[in-house]
Amino acid sequence: MTVKPREELANLPDYQEGKPFELACAEKGILSVTRLCFNENPMGMSPLAMQAIVDMAGKADRYPDTFIYELREKIAAKERARGVSAVTRENVFVSNGSDEMINLLGKTFLSTGDEAIIADPTFPQFETTIVSMGAKAVKVPVDGAFQHDLAAMLGAVTEKTKMIFLCNPNNPTGTYLKKQAIADFLAQVPKHILVVMDVAYCEYAQGEAGYDQGDDYVLKQKNLIVLRTFSKVYSLAGLRIGYAIAPMEILGQMQKVREPFNVNIIAQAAAAAALDDVSHVAKTLANNQQGKAYLHEAFREMGLDFVPTAANFILVKIGAPSKEAEKALLDLGVAVKAGAPYGLEGYLRVTIGKPSDNERFIAALKQVLAK
Ligand SMILES: Cc1ncc(COP(=O)(O)O)c(C=O)c1O
């Protein structure tokens, strides 16, 4: 007789063992791999964050601050300086990456039989969490412009709905929601339903017409939580740290299921330093703008349709089987994401890299598509 897991896990795919693609490539003699598959920051770490890591390394014999006090103070002060006036430390929750936050949201608010509404396609971690809690992921297809179909998402609300996830900009489409559309949506969502707005790529979208990361509603709207991460513009993906802003009533419930030392001391220190490094953020955004323009133009020249992006990645239609293209590109040392697992066969999602990364990708894509 085998030990039985919770019944709900039967609805999740089996774990697939693998190896780092750098290792797989090295085994084939490909020694340099351009990583354009995880929407990481190609500019490397902020020197201020790097120094904070060095300074903190000798203190790793101690547990981290369970209250994550200083970082939460700093995030709240930064939000107030941005004009989100009411944010205090108690409105800030820090987690081991946004992935942990999404998990904690599931643990806190979802039970068997509940429903949670998500866009299709969107960030896969939403569905994994919903299903792992025994709830149903109600998937609402994006519209013809790859935007969240907010009207259809509202139409999918039932008496079982506990949560609605908005991803703004959306991964993997790169599309974003505008201020008025969000306002109209929030006004119509029943107040007992928690709206989770994941704005992991918000810094990249700042310049887009009408973009809104929830500043006007956060805290005023009692059923809204906004998720942010240090993995993207702040380049700390490997340290695993993200945060949420929400009313205390929501965060207090989530605190009950948080591990006491969920964020390590090095991540706490590096994140605080990264927040100060405005020049690193500015360089990152400038590189992204330039890379976006280059890739958009290259796709136009190649006659490939793409979804104009508000983030640091682009969804491009290659019109060929995406898994095969992903593999062929990796054989040329370029790692990208196939669209197929998102239900986007014929598409690739490529992270915007440095100029040399983007050029290598375009050259490799031309070679793959010419076959
Ligand atoms: C929309 C979205 N949310 C959250 C995450 C994960 O963030 P973290 O690295 O903080 O877990 C990602 C990562 O790609 C993402 O695309």
The ligand as an ORCA input file, in Angstrom:
! r2SCAN-3c Opt
* xyz 0 1
  C       3.104     37.640    -13.543
  C       4.143     37.041    -12.679
  N       3.961     37.010    -11.365
  C       4.882     36.482    -10.538
  C       6.044     35.940    -11.045
  C       7.023     35.279    -10.124
  O       7.670     36.218     -9.383
  P       8.694     35.729     -8.251
  O      10.001     35.509     -8.905
  O       8.690     36.898     -7.304
  O       8.147     34.500     -7.611
  C       6.285     35.936    -12.412
  C       7.521     35.332    -12.933
  O       7.764     35.172    -14.076
  C       5.301     36.494    -13.252
  O       5.457     36.484    -14.572
*
